[in-house]
Amino acid sequence: MHAIAAFAGLPIESHDALVDVELPMPDHGPRDLLIRVEAVSVNPVDVKVRVNRSTPDRARVLGYDGAGVVEAVGAEVEGFAPGDEVWWAGDLKRAGSNAEFQAVDHRIVAHKPTTWTFAQAAALPLTALTALETFGDHLRLDATSTGTLLMVGGAGGVGSIAIQLAKATTDVRVLATASREASSTWVREMGADAVVDHRDLVAGVLAEAPEGVEYVFSAYTPGNIASYAKIGTPFGHVVVIDDGAEDIAPLKSKSMSLHWEFMFTRAFHQAKDMHRQGEMLAQVAHLADRGEIRSTATEFLDGFTAASLREAHRRVESTSVIGKVVVHR
């Protein structure tokens, strides 16, 4: 089968950063779906894994978002059949979606929104799961929850869907950070109640929420912990999805809690509730088909080739992307 692979941690300007290869068809186990991949999107984790490659003699197929069609099902699989259109976010320990076919544990897969194209669907799985795990596993938010949520990095992939899901599944007020006119417009379109310039975070948040915010969802944390301590309410919560949480001591005087959210945890550790990811994706698909959320795909690259994936990585590395970059057949 055709695939796009990384061999070494080369800069994306290098032609060899991602290359077209031919690989054997993936083996699919009793719990797996064998899926023909129709579209993928690129996340910061793709870039991180690529640049940290240290085994140049071994192909690594990246890709942690996908939408496609089921080709075959394992003996222990229930709820799926060949021909089903599905979406998923994958597993760090297994080959990714940047290939013609991928084997995925059916517990982390769901039927994609029927009203969306494969390209529209491929933008969401990783980011939607990150948002729903944040709201459910860490913040314990539900339809009756109130208060104020600050989304730091509102125009990014996670921020774009987190704003929508917060408005669709809770009653919290959502503030989102943005600085450029285009990104400010985007987060308002996603449903943010107010936009805060991240370059003056404390003043901006307190102008909108003088008593502080109960919840901080941080997609960009370096240098921000002290600011979160200033804008957070006593016994408030900070959820971090990047690697930038430095000294957390400023949170102590308010008894604020810091949570790590890592979307790959359930699959990485084969958690007993691994099936929850499939359930969450089914929930998101239901919201999508009811028109309560929209795809966060904003840039589409046609052609499932190394050249297209290199361009997608380049755009994500620029950090100026609003929403998600999708590569489709």
Secondary structure, DSSP 4 states (H G I P E B T S, - for coil): -EEEEE-S---TTSTTSSEEEE-PPPP--TTEEEEEEEEEEE-HHHHHHHHT---TTS-EE--S-EEEEEEEE-TT--S--TT-EEEE---TTS--SSBSEEEEEGGGEEEPPTTS-HHHHHTSHHHHHHHHHIIIIIS---TT--SEEEEETTTSHHHHHHHHHHHHH---EEEEE--SHHHHHHHHHHT-SEEE-GGGHHHHHHHH-TT-EEEEEES--TT-HHHHHHHEEEEEEEEE-SS-----GGGGGGT-EEEE--TTHHHHTT-TTTHHHHHHHHHHHHHHHTTSS---EEEEEES-SHHHHHHHHHHHHTT---SEEEEE-
